[in-house]
Amino acid sequence: MYRASDEVENEEWLATLEGGADRLNLPSETRTRAADLFLSTVPEADRSKQPALAAAVYVASLATGEARSQQDVADAFDVSRLSVQGRWKALMREAGLEPPSW
């Protein structure tokens, strides 16, 4: 869970989320879930925020049935696919979700 002040402090990152979600053509439910995931787990270091944002979007897309590939998400957020790959499962578990076993 996050505080309301987290939204204000991360306003720029939430705008970045919206831009990437637009490029991925994601519905509002997925965007909201991604924002909640990101705000609940915001990393301290600014350099880690972009990959964390991408991972949150990837997890949200899986959780809402709007799956996008790791590569597509990485491209939309200008990070490497490995950045998404290295973060998404832990984020999913932290959110109380079970990662797919494919």
N, C-alpha and C positions, 0 to 999 in steps of 0.2 A: 504494500500500500504506500501511497505517496501523499505528500501534503499539497495543499492548494498553491503554496508558494513555489513548489517545484515546477509547476506549469509556467509561472511567471519567469523564474530563473532560466528555464529552458525554452523560452518562446522561440528563439532562433532555430533551435533543433527541431521543434515541432513544425515550424514552417518548412524546414528541410524535409521532414517526414512527408508533409503534404505534397511537396514537389515530386518526390520519388514515387509516392502513391499515385499521383497523376500520371506519371510516365508508365506505371504498371497497370493503370486503369483499374484500381482497386475500389471496391465499394466502401461506403462510410462505416459499416460494421467492422471491416478489417482495419481501417484507419484508426478507429477508436480503440480497438484491441491492441494495435501496435503502439499507440501513444501510451496506453496504460502500462504495457509491458516495459517500454522504455523508461517512463517516469518512475516505475517501481524499482528499476535497477540501474539508474544513471551512474556511469563510472565517474570517478573523480577527475581523471586526466582528460583534457579536451581532445587529445589525439585518439582516445579510445571511444569517443562518443559517436563518431560516424559509423564505425563498424558495429557498435552496439545498436545503433538505430537500424541499420540494415538487418541485423539478426532479429530484432524485434518485429520488423515487417515480415521477414520470412516466416517466423513462428506464427504470427497472426494470420498470415495467408494460409498456412496449413490448418490452423485451428478453426478457421471460418469456412473452410472448403473452397477457398479461392487460391489454391496453390500456384505459386510461381517458382520457376527454377532458381537455384542458388545463383546461377550466373546472371539471370535476368535481374534479380534483386541487387546483386553486387554492381552490375552496370548502372542501374537506376540511382544508386547511391555513391557511385564513383569509389568503390572499394574493391579489393580482390575477392574472388570467390572463396579463397581460403579463409578470409576474415569472417565470412558468414559461416562457413563450414565449421570453423573452430569454436563458434559461440552458440549456435542455435540449440543444440541438445541440452546444454546446461541451463540455458534460459528457459527452455520448455519445461524442464524438470522443476526449476525454481518457481515457475508459474503454476505448478501442480498438475501439469499435463504429461501424458506419456508419449514419448517420441515414437513415431512409426518405426516398424522393424523391417522396412524394406531394405 
